[in-house]
Amino acid sequence: MSMISNYLKRFWREEDGVTIVEMVIIVAVILILIIPTLSSLGEAEDAKLKELQEKIGK
């Protein structure tokens, strides 16, 4: 257990470790913003395609 805690302490102190954590946080925030947007765009496209199918079917 001591070996793991020493590794984590060293990882956190090193600049690369902090940079990786920052990048992960940035990517997570971006995904949190993008996923709902893509979902709503998909629903809008689905509605348009259904409307088009109805027009073609007539």
CHARMM-style PDB file with segment names, atoms N, HN, CA, C and O in Angstrom:
ATOM      1  N   MET     1       0.831  -1.195   0.000  1.00  0.00      PROA
ATOM      2  CA  MET     1       0.000   0.000   0.000  1.00  0.00      PROA
ATOM      3  C   MET     1       0.867   1.247   0.000  1.00  0.00      PROA
ATOM      4  O   MET     1       0.541   2.244  -0.644  1.00  0.00      PROA
ATOM      5  N   SER     2       1.963   1.182   0.720  1.00  0.00      PROA
ATOM      6  HN  SER     2       2.228   0.372   1.244  1.00  0.00      PROA
ATOM      7  CA  SER     2       2.877   2.317   0.810  1.00  0.00      PROA
ATOM      8  C   SER     2       3.449   2.670  -0.560  1.00  0.00      PROA
ATOM      9  O   SER     2       3.645   3.841  -0.886  1.00  0.00      PROA
ATOM     10  N   MET     3       3.712   1.631  -1.354  1.00  0.00      PROA
ATOM     11  HN  MET     3       3.552   0.680  -1.089  1.00  0.00      PROA
ATOM     12  CA  MET     3       4.280   1.864  -2.680  1.00  0.00      PROA
ATOM     13  C   MET     3       3.288   2.643  -3.554  1.00  0.00      PROA
ATOM     14  O   MET     3       3.679   3.547  -4.293  1.00  0.00      PROA
ATOM     15  N   ILE     4       2.024   2.289  -3.461  1.00  0.00      PROA
ATOM     16  HN  ILE     4       1.707   1.556  -2.861  1.00  0.00      PROA
ATOM     17  CA  ILE     4       1.000   2.973  -4.254  1.00  0.00      PROA
ATOM     18  C   ILE     4       0.859   4.423  -3.810  1.00  0.00      PROA
ATOM     19  O   ILE     4       0.779   5.324  -4.645  1.00  0.00      PROA
ATOM     20  N   SER     5       0.827   4.652  -2.510  1.00  0.00      PROA
ATOM     21  HN  SER     5       0.891   3.920  -1.831  1.00  0.00      PROA
ATOM     22  CA  SER     5       0.683   6.032  -2.031  1.00  0.00      PROA
ATOM     23  C   SER     5       1.898   6.872  -2.394  1.00  0.00      PROA
ATOM     24  O   SER     5       1.756   8.051  -2.718  1.00  0.00      PROA
ATOM     25  N   ASN     6       3.102   6.282  -2.344  1.00  0.00      PROA
ATOM     26  HN  ASN     6       3.218   5.324  -2.081  1.00  0.00      PROA
ATOM     27  CA  ASN     6       4.304   7.016  -2.766  1.00  0.00      PROA
ATOM     28  C   ASN     6       4.234   7.363  -4.249  1.00  0.00      PROA
ATOM     29  O   ASN     6       4.599   8.467  -4.654  1.00  0.00      PROA
ATOM     30  N   TYR     7       3.764   6.417  -5.052  1.00  0.00      PROA
ATOM     31  HN  TYR     7       3.468   5.520  -4.723  1.00  0.00      PROA
ATOM     32  CA  TYR     7       3.642   6.671  -6.487  1.00  0.00      PROA
ATOM     33  C   TYR     7       2.647   7.802  -6.749  1.00  0.00      PROA
ATOM     34  O   TYR     7       2.910   8.690  -7.559  1.00  0.00      PROA
ATOM     35  N   LEU     8       1.515   7.766  -6.065  1.00  0.00      PROA
ATOM     36  HN  LEU     8       1.301   7.045  -5.407  1.00  0.00      PROA
ATOM     37  CA  LEU     8       0.501   8.807  -6.269  1.00  0.00      PROA
ATOM     38  C   LEU     8       0.998  10.174  -5.811  1.00  0.00      PROA
ATOM     39  O   LEU     8       0.722  11.182  -6.461  1.00  0.00      PROA
ATOM     40  N   LYS     9       1.725  10.217  -4.707  1.00  0.00      PROA
ATOM     41  HN  LYS     9       1.949   9.398  -4.179  1.00  0.00      PROA
ATOM     42  CA  LYS     9       2.284  11.487  -4.236  1.00  0.00      PROA
ATOM     43  C   LYS     9       3.279  12.044  -5.242  1.00  0.00      PROA
ATOM     44  O   LYS     9       3.265  13.236  -5.549  1.00  0.00      PROA
ATOM     45  N   ARG    10       4.146  11.169  -5.755  1.00  0.00      PROA
ATOM     46  HN  ARG    10       4.157  10.201  -5.506  1.00  0.00      PROA
ATOM     47  CA  ARG    10       5.138  11.605  -6.744  1.00  0.00      PROA
ATOM     48  C   ARG    10       4.440  12.054  -8.031  1.00  0.00      PROA
ATOM     49  O   ARG    10       4.817  13.062  -8.630  1.00  0.00      PROA
ATOM     50  N   PHE    11       3.433  11.310  -8.446  1.00  0.00      PROA
ATOM     51  HN  PHE    11       3.127  10.492  -7.960  1.00  0.00      PROA
ATOM     52  CA  PHE    11       2.684  11.651  -9.655  1.00  0.00      PROA
ATOM     53  C   PHE    11       2.036  13.023  -9.510  1.00  0.00      PROA
ATOM     54  O   PHE    11       2.045  13.813 -10.455  1.00  0.00      PROA
ATOM     55  N   TRP    12       1.476  13.314  -8.342  1.00  0.00      PROA
ATOM     56  HN  TRP    12       1.469  12.673  -7.575  1.00  0.00      PROA
ATOM     57  CA  TRP    12       0.793  14.589  -8.126  1.00  0.00      PROA
ATOM     58  C   TRP    12       1.782  15.742  -8.066  1.00  0.00      PROA
ATOM     59  O   TRP    12       1.478  16.841  -8.529  1.00  0.00      PROA
ATOM     60  N   ARG    13       2.971  15.503  -7.497  1.00  0.00      PROA
ATOM     61  HN  ARG    13       3.218  14.610  -7.121  1.00  0.00      PROA
ATOM     62  CA  ARG    13       3.975  16.565  -7.386  1.00  0.00      PROA
ATOM     63  C   ARG    13       4.600  16.914  -8.729  1.00  0.00      PROA
ATOM     64  O   ARG    13       4.921  18.073  -8.993  1.00  0.00      PROA
ATOM     65  N   GLU    14       4.769  15.908  -9.571  1.00  0.00      PROA
ATOM     66  HN  GLU    14       4.508  14.967  -9.357  1.00  0.00      PROA
ATOM     67  CA  GLU    14       5.389  16.169 -10.871  1.00  0.00      PROA
ATOM     68  C   GLU    14       4.441  16.992 -11.735  1.00  0.00      PROA
ATOM     69  O   GLU    14       3.221  16.855 -11.653  1.00  0.00      PROA
ATOM     70  N   GLU    15       5.018  17.835 -12.551  1.00  0.00      PROA
ATOM     71  HN  GLU    15       6.009  17.947 -12.618  1.00  0.00      PROA
ATOM     72  CA  GLU    15       4.218  18.725 -13.393  1.00  0.00      PROA
ATOM     73  C   GLU    15       3.410  17.955 -14.428  1.00  0.00      PROA
ATOM     74  O   GLU    15       2.291  18.348 -14.758  1.00  0.00      PROA
ATOM     75  N   ASP    16       3.968  16.858 -14.944  1.00  0.00      PROA
ATOM     76  HN  ASP    16       4.877  16.539 -14.676  1.00  0.00      PROA
ATOM     77  CA  ASP    16       3.252  16.071 -15.945  1.00  0.00      PROA
ATOM     78  C   ASP    16       1.966  15.487 -15.376  1.00  0.00      PROA
ATOM     79  O   ASP    16       0.946  15.427 -16.063  1.00  0.00      PROA
ATOM     80  N   GLY    17       2.016  15.060 -14.123  1.00  0.00      PROA
ATOM     81  HN  GLY    17       2.844  15.108 -13.565  1.00  0.00      PROA
ATOM     82  CA  GLY    17       0.823  14.497 -13.493  1.00  0.00      PROA
ATOM     83  C   GLY    17      -0.285  15.523 -13.383  1.00  0.00      PROA
ATOM     84  O   GLY    17      -1.448  15.226 -13.654  1.00  0.00      PROA
ATOM     85  N   VAL    18       0.076  16.724 -12.989  1.00  0.00      PROA
ATOM     86  HN  VAL    18       1.022  16.965 -12.769  1.00  0.00      PROA
ATOM     87  CA  VAL    18      -0.917  17.795 -12.863  1.00  0.00      PROA
ATOM     88  C   VAL    18      -1.473  18.156 -14.236  1.00  0.00      PROA
ATOM     89  O   VAL    18      -2.670  18.406 -14.375  1.00  0.00      PROA
ATOM     90  N   THR    19      -0.614  18.184 -15.244  1.00  0.00      PROA
ATOM     91  HN  THR    19       0.358  17.980 -15.131  1.00  0.00      PROA
ATOM     92  CA  THR    19      -1.056  18.501 -16.600  1.00  0.00      PROA
ATOM     93  C   THR    19      -2.048  17.462 -17.101  1.00  0.00      PROA
ATOM     94  O   THR    19      -3.048  17.809 -17.729  1.00  0.00      PROA
ATOM     95  N   ILE    20      -1.782  16.202 -16.829  1.00  0.00      PROA
ATOM     96  HN  ILE    20      -0.969  15.919 -16.318  1.00  0.00      PROA
ATOM     97  CA  ILE    20      -2.692  15.140 -17.260  1.00  0.00      PROA
ATOM     98  C   ILE    20      -4.050  15.305 -16.584  1.00  0.00      PROA
ATOM     99  O   ILE    20      -5.091  15.163 -17.225  1.00  0.00      PROA
ATOM    100  N   VAL    21      -4.034  15.601 -15.303  1.00  0.00      PROA
ATOM    101  HN  VAL    21      -3.189  15.716 -14.781  1.00  0.00      PROA
ATOM    102  CA  VAL    21      -5.294  15.794 -14.571  1.00  0.00      PROA
ATOM    103  C   VAL    21      -6.062  16.976 -15.146  1.00  0.00      PROA
ATOM    104  O   VAL    21      -7.280  16.903 -15.306  1.00  0.00      PROA
ATOM    105  N   GLU    22      -5.368  18.056 -15.455  1.00  0.00      PROA
ATOM    106  HN  GLU    22      -4.379  18.116 -15.324  1.00  0.00      PROA
ATOM    107  CA  GLU    22      -6.025  19.228 -16.045  1.00  0.00      PROA
ATOM    108  C   GLU    22      -6.651  18.880 -17.388  1.00  0.00      PROA
ATOM    109  O   GLU    22      -7.780  19.280 -17.673  1.00  0.00      PROA
ATOM    110  N   MET    23      -5.923  18.139 -18.209  1.00  0.00      PROA
ATOM    111  HN  MET    23      -5.006  17.814 -17.977  1.00  0.00      PROA
ATOM    112  CA  MET    23      -6.446  17.761 -19.522  1.00  0.00      PROA
ATOM    113  C   MET    23      -7.678  16.875 -19.390  1.00  0.00      PROA
ATOM    114  O   MET    23      -8.639  17.030 -20.144  1.00  0.00      PROA
ATOM    115  N   VAL    24      -7.656  15.956 -18.444  1.00  0.00      PROA
ATOM    116  HN  VAL    24      -6.876  15.830 -17.831  1.00  0.00      PROA
ATOM    117  CA  VAL    24      -8.811  15.079 -18.233  1.00  0.00      PROA
ATOM    118  C   VAL    24     -10.028  15.898 -17.819  1.00  0.00      PROA
ATOM    119  O   VAL    24     -11.140  15.640 -18.281  1.00  0.00      PROA
ATOM    120  N   ILE    25      -9.822  16.876 -16.956  1.00  0.00      PROA
ATOM    121  HN  ILE    25      -8.919  17.086 -16.580  1.00  0.00      PROA
ATOM    122  CA  ILE    25     -10.933  17.730 -16.524  1.00  0.00      PROA
ATOM    123  C   ILE    25     -11.482  18.534 -17.696  1.00  0.00      PROA
ATOM    124  O   ILE    25     -12.698  18.661 -17.842  1.00  0.00      PROA
ATOM    125  N   ILE    26     -10.605  19.077 -18.527  1.00  0.00      PROA
ATOM    126  HN  ILE    26      -9.618  18.974 -18.408  1.00  0.00      PROA
ATOM    127  CA  ILE    26     -11.040  19.854 -19.693  1.00  0.00      PROA
ATOM    128  C   ILE    26     -11.845  18.983 -20.649  1.00  0.00      PROA
ATOM    129  O   ILE    26     -12.900  19.398 -21.128  1.00  0.00      PROA
ATOM    130  N   VAL    27     -11.352  17.777 -20.928  1.00  0.00      PROA
ATOM    131  HN  VAL    27     -10.495  17.440 -20.539  1.00  0.00      PROA
ATOM    132  CA  VAL    27     -12.062  16.871 -21.837  1.00  0.00      PROA
ATOM    133  C   VAL    27     -13.421  16.489 -21.252  1.00  0.00      PROA
ATOM    134  O   VAL    27     -14.410  16.412 -21.981  1.00  0.00      PROA
ATOM    135  N   ALA    28     -13.474  16.250 -19.945  1.00  0.00      PROA
ATOM    136  HN  ALA    28     -12.671  16.313 -19.353  1.00  0.00      PROA
ATOM    137  CA  ALA    28     -14.743  15.893 -19.307  1.00  0.00      PROA
ATOM    138  C   ALA    28     -15.759  17.026 -19.432  1.00  0.00      PROA
ATOM    139  O   ALA    28     -16.931  16.781 -19.719  1.00  0.00      PROA
ATOM    140  N   VAL    29     -15.319  18.254 -19.221  1.00  0.00      PROA
ATOM    141  HN  VAL    29     -14.367  18.454 -18.989  1.00  0.00      PROA
ATOM    142  CA  VAL    29     -16.230  19.402 -19.336  1.00  0.00      PROA
ATOM    143  C   VAL    29     -16.726  19.549 -20.771  1.00  0.00      PROA
ATOM    144  O   VAL    29     -17.907  19.808 -21.000  1.00  0.00      PROA
ATOM    145  N   ILE    30     -15.830  19.384 -21.728  1.00  0.00      PROA
ATOM    146  HN  ILE    30     -14.870  19.173 -21.542  1.00  0.00      PROA
ATOM    147  CA  ILE    30     -16.221  19.485 -23.137  1.00  0.00      PROA
ATOM    148  C   ILE    30     -17.251  18.413 -23.480  1.00  0.00      PROA
ATOM    149  O   ILE    30     -18.246  18.696 -24.147  1.00  0.00      PROA
ATOM    150  N   LEU    31     -17.014  17.180 -23.023  1.00  0.00      PROA
ATOM    151  HN  LEU    31     -16.205  16.950 -22.481  1.00  0.00      PROA
ATOM    152  CA  LEU    31     -17.966  16.105 -23.304  1.00  0.00      PROA
ATOM    153  C   LEU    31     -19.311  16.352 -22.642  1.00  0.00      PROA
ATOM    154  O   LEU    31     -20.356  16.047 -23.217  1.00  0.00      PROA
ATOM    155  N   ILE    32     -19.289  16.902 -21.437  1.00  0.00      PROA
ATOM    156  HN  ILE    32     -18.441  17.150 -20.970  1.00  0.00      PROA
ATOM    157  CA  ILE    32     -20.544  17.211 -20.749  1.00  0.00      PROA
ATOM    158  C   ILE    32     -21.348  18.231 -21.546  1.00  0.00      PROA
ATOM    159  O   ILE    32     -22.578  18.193 -21.532  1.00  0.00      PROA
ATOM    160  N   LEU    33     -20.674  19.134 -22.234  1.00  0.00      PROA
ATOM    161  HN  LEU    33     -19.675  19.164 -22.245  1.00  0.00      PROA
ATOM    162  CA  LEU    33     -21.372  20.139 -23.037  1.00  0.00      PROA
ATOM    163  C   LEU    33     -21.795  19.598 -24.401  1.00  0.00      PROA
ATOM    164  O   LEU    33     -22.849  19.978 -24.910  1.00  0.00      PROA
ATOM    165  N   ILE    34     -20.997  18.725 -24.997  1.00  0.00      PROA
ATOM    166  HN  ILE    34     -20.141  18.416 -24.584  1.00  0.00      PROA
ATOM    167  CA  ILE    34     -21.252  18.261 -26.361  1.00  0.00      PROA
ATOM    168  C   ILE    34     -22.314  17.167 -26.423  1.00  0.00      PROA
ATOM    169  O   ILE    34     -23.154  17.184 -27.323  1.00  0.00      PROA
ATOM    170  N   ILE    35     -22.298  16.228 -25.500  1.00  0.00      PROA
ATOM    171  HN  ILE    35     -21.616  16.214 -24.769  1.00  0.00      PROA
ATOM    172  CA  ILE    35     -23.199  15.073 -25.582  1.00  0.00      PROA
ATOM    173  C   ILE    35     -24.676  15.476 -25.609  1.00  0.00      PROA
ATOM    174  O   ILE    35     -25.404  14.976 -26.466  1.00  0.00      PROA
ATOM    175  N   PRO    36     -25.157  16.346 -24.727  1.00  0.00      PROA
ATOM    176  CA  PRO    36     -26.579  16.739 -24.824  1.00  0.00      PROA
ATOM    177  C   PRO    36     -26.909  17.463 -26.132  1.00  0.00      PROA
ATOM    178  O   PRO    36     -28.005  17.309 -26.672  1.00  0.00      PROA
ATOM    179  N   THR    37     -25.969  18.242 -26.629  1.00  0.00      PROA
ATOM    180  HN  THR    37     -25.079  18.367 -26.190  1.00  0.00      PROA
ATOM    181  CA  THR    37     -26.190  18.952 -27.890  1.00  0.00      PROA
ATOM    182  C   THR    37     -26.351  17.968 -29.035  1.00  0.00      PROA
ATOM    183  O   THR    37     -27.263  18.102 -29.851  1.00  0.00      PROA
ATOM    184  N   LEU    38     -25.466  16.977 -29.099  1.00  0.00      PROA
ATOM    185  HN  LEU    38     -24.725  16.868 -28.436  1.00  0.00      PROA
ATOM    186  CA  LEU    38     -25.562  15.979 -30.159  1.00  0.00      PROA
ATOM    187  C   LEU    38     -26.845  15.166 -30.033  1.00  0.00      PROA
ATOM    188  O   LEU    38     -27.453  14.799 -31.039  1.00  0.00      PROA
ATOM    189  N   SER    39     -27.246  14.892 -28.829  1.00  0.00      PROA
ATOM    190  HN  SER    39     -26.752  15.191 -28.012  1.00  0.00      PROA
ATOM    191  CA  SER    39     -28.481  14.138 -28.605  1.00  0.00      PROA
ATOM    192  C   SER    39     -29.689  14.912 -29.124  1.00  0.00      PROA
ATOM    193  O   SER    39     -30.551  14.343 -29.794  1.00  0.00      PROA
ATOM    194  N   SER    40     -29.754  16.194 -28.822  1.00  0.00      PROA
ATOM    195  HN  SER    40     -29.053  16.657 -28.278  1.00  0.00      PROA
ATOM    196  CA  SER    40     -30.895  16.989 -29.283  1.00  0.00      PROA
ATOM    197  C   SER    40     -30.864  17.171 -30.794  1.00  0.00      PROA
ATOM    198  O   SER    40     -31.916  17.220 -31.431  1.00  0.00      PROA
ATOM    199  N   LEU    41     -29.674  17.273 -31.374  1.00  0.00      PROA
ATOM    200  HN  LEU    41     -28.819  17.234 -30.857  1.00  0.00      PROA
ATOM    201  CA  LEU    41     -29.580  17.357 -32.832  1.00  0.00      PROA
ATOM    202  C   LEU    41     -30.070  16.067 -33.476  1.00  0.00      PROA
ATOM    203  O   LEU    41     -30.729  16.096 -34.516  1.00  0.00      PROA
ATOM    204  N   GLY    42     -29.748  14.943 -32.860  1.00  0.00      PROA
ATOM    205  HN  GLY    42     -29.213  14.919 -32.016  1.00  0.00      PROA
ATOM    206  CA  GLY    42     -30.208  13.656 -33.375  1.00  0.00      PROA
ATOM    207  C   GLY    42     -31.717  13.551 -33.348  1.00  0.00      PROA
ATOM    208  O   GLY    42     -32.322  13.027 -34.283  1.00  0.00      PROA
ATOM    209  N   GLU    43     -32.328  14.042 -32.288  1.00  0.00      PROA
ATOM    210  HN  GLU    43     -31.836  14.468 -31.528  1.00  0.00      PROA
ATOM    211  CA  GLU    43     -33.791  14.013 -32.190  1.00  0.00      PROA
ATOM    212  C   GLU    43     -34.422  14.915 -33.242  1.00  0.00      PROA
ATOM    213  O   GLU    43     -35.447  14.562 -33.825  1.00  0.00      PROA
ATOM    214  N   ALA    44     -33.829  16.064 -33.487  1.00  0.00      PROA
ATOM    215  HN  ALA    44     -32.997  16.352 -33.013  1.00  0.00      PROA
ATOM    216  CA  ALA    44     -34.355  16.983 -34.502  1.00  0.00      PROA
ATOM    217  C   ALA    44     -34.240  16.357 -35.891  1.00  0.00      PROA
ATOM    218  O   ALA    44     -35.159  16.465 -36.704  1.00  0.00      PROA
ATOM    219  N   GLU    45     -33.113  15.705 -36.159  1.00  0.00      PROA
ATOM    220  HN  GLU    45     -32.367  15.617 -35.499  1.00  0.00      PROA
ATOM    221  CA  GLU    45     -32.935  15.043 -37.452  1.00  0.00      PROA
ATOM    222  C   GLU    45     -33.936  13.910 -37.623  1.00  0.00      PROA
ATOM    223  O   GLU    45     -34.464  13.705 -38.716  1.00  0.00      PROA
ATOM    224  N   ASP    46     -34.197  13.181 -36.557  1.00  0.00      PROA
ATOM    225  HN  ASP    46     -33.768  13.347 -35.669  1.00  0.00      PROA
ATOM    226  CA  ASP    46     -35.157  12.083 -36.611  1.00  0.00      PROA
ATOM    227  C   ASP    46     -36.542  12.608 -36.974  1.00  0.00      PROA
ATOM    228  O   ASP    46     -37.244  12.002 -37.784  1.00  0.00      PROA
ATOM    229  N   ALA    47     -36.933  13.719 -36.387  1.00  0.00      PROA
ATOM    230  HN  ALA    47     -36.363  14.211 -35.730  1.00  0.00      PROA
ATOM    231  CA  ALA    47     -38.237  14.309 -36.692  1.00  0.00      PROA
ATOM    232  C   ALA    47     -38.302  14.746 -38.153  1.00  0.00      PROA
ATOM    233  O   ALA    47     -39.317  14.541 -38.819  1.00  0.00      PROA
ATOM    234  N   LYS    48     -37.222  15.346 -38.653  1.00  0.00      PROA
ATOM    235  HN  LYS    48     -36.397  15.512 -38.112  1.00  0.00      PROA
ATOM    236  CA  LYS    48     -37.200  15.779 -40.060  1.00  0.00      PROA
ATOM    237  C   LYS    48     -37.293  14.580 -40.996  1.00  0.00      PROA
ATOM    238  O   LYS    48     -38.007  14.631 -41.998  1.00  0.00      PROA
ATOM    239  N   LEU    49     -36.578  13.499 -40.681  1.00  0.00      PROA
ATOM    240  HN  LEU    49     -35.998  13.458 -39.868  1.00  0.00      PROA
ATOM    241  CA  LEU    49     -36.622  12.316 -41.538  1.00  0.00      PROA
ATOM    242  C   LEU    49     -38.013  11.683 -41.541  1.00  0.00      PROA
ATOM    243  O   LEU    49     -38.477  11.224 -42.584  1.00  0.00      PROA
ATOM    244  N   LYS    50     -38.678  11.653 -40.397  1.00  0.00      PROA
ATOM    245  HN  LYS    50     -38.300  12.025 -39.549  1.00  0.00      PROA
ATOM    246  CA  LYS    50     -40.035  11.110 -40.343  1.00  0.00      PROA
ATOM    247  C   LYS    50     -40.992  11.963 -41.172  1.00  0.00      PROA
ATOM    248  O   LYS    50     -41.866  11.437 -41.862  1.00  0.00      PROA
ATOM    249  N   GLU    51     -40.820  13.271 -41.101  1.00  0.00      PROA
ATOM    250  HN  GLU    51     -40.110  13.698 -40.541  1.00  0.00      PROA
ATOM    251  CA  GLU    51     -41.651  14.181 -41.891  1.00  0.00      PROA
ATOM    252  C   GLU    51     -41.426  13.939 -43.378  1.00  0.00      PROA
ATOM    253  O   GLU    51     -42.378  13.921 -44.158  1.00  0.00      PROA
ATOM    254  N   LEU    52     -40.185  13.756 -43.767  1.00  0.00      PROA
ATOM    255  HN  LEU    52     -39.411  13.772 -43.133  1.00  0.00      PROA
ATOM    256  CA  LEU    52     -39.850  13.495 -45.162  1.00  0.00      PROA
ATOM    257  C   LEU    52     -40.435  12.163 -45.620  1.00  0.00      PROA
ATOM    258  O   LEU    52     -40.940  12.061 -46.737  1.00  0.00      PROA
ATOM    259  N   GLN    53     -40.371  11.142 -44.766  1.00  0.00      PROA
ATOM    260  HN  GLN    53     -39.960  11.225 -43.857  1.00  0.00      PROA
ATOM    261  CA  GLN    53     -40.948   9.846 -45.107  1.00  0.00      PROA
ATOM    262  C   GLN    53     -42.452   9.958 -45.335  1.00  0.00      PROA
ATOM    263  O   GLN    53     -42.990   9.337 -46.252  1.00  0.00      PROA
ATOM    264  N   GLU    54     -43.122  10.738 -44.515  1.00  0.00      PROA
ATOM    265  HN  GLU    54     -42.685  11.242 -43.770  1.00  0.00      PROA
ATOM    266  CA  GLU    54     -44.567  10.912 -44.669  1.00  0.00      PROA
ATOM    267  C   GLU    54     -44.894  11.604 -45.984  1.00  0.00      PROA
ATOM    268  O   GLU    54     -45.861  11.240 -46.653  1.00  0.00      PROA
ATOM    269  N   LYS    55     -44.093  12.601 -46.360  1.00  0.00      PROA
ATOM    270  HN  LYS    55     -43.308  12.896 -45.816  1.00  0.00      PROA
ATOM    271  CA  LYS    55     -44.336  13.309 -47.620  1.00  0.00      PROA
ATOM    272  C   LYS    55     -44.090  12.398 -48.809  1.00  0.00      PROA
ATOM    273  O   LYS    55     -44.830  12.449 -49.792  1.00  0.00      PROA
ATOM    274  N   ILE    56     -43.066  11.569 -48.735  1.00  0.00      PROA
ATOM    275  HN  ILE    56     -42.465  11.527 -47.937  1.00  0.00      PROA
ATOM    276  CA  ILE    56     -42.756  10.661 -49.841  1.00  0.00      PROA
ATOM    277  C   ILE    56     -43.822   9.575 -49.946  1.00  0.00      PROA
ATOM    278  O   ILE    56     -44.183   9.162 -51.048  1.00  0.00      PROA
ATOM    279  N   GLY    57     -44.324   9.115 -48.810  1.00  0.00      PROA
ATOM    280  HN  GLY    57     -44.030   9.451 -47.915  1.00  0.00      PROA
ATOM    281  CA  GLY    57     -45.318   8.039 -48.785  1.00  0.00      PROA
ATOM    282  C   GLY    57     -46.664   8.438 -49.356  1.00  0.00      PROA
ATOM    283  O   GLY    57     -47.447   7.562 -49.725  1.00  0.00      PROA
ATOM    284  N   LYS    58     -46.962   9.717 -49.442  1.00  0.00      PROA
ATOM    285  HN  LYS    58     -46.326  10.428 -49.142  1.00  0.00      PROA
ATOM    286  CA  LYS    58     -48.274  10.167 -49.934  1.00  0.00      PROA
ATOM    287  C   LYS    58     -48.348  10.155 -51.423  1.00  0.00      PROA
ATOM    288  OT1 LYS    58     -49.381  10.504 -51.993  1.00  0.00      PROA
TER     289      LYS     58
END
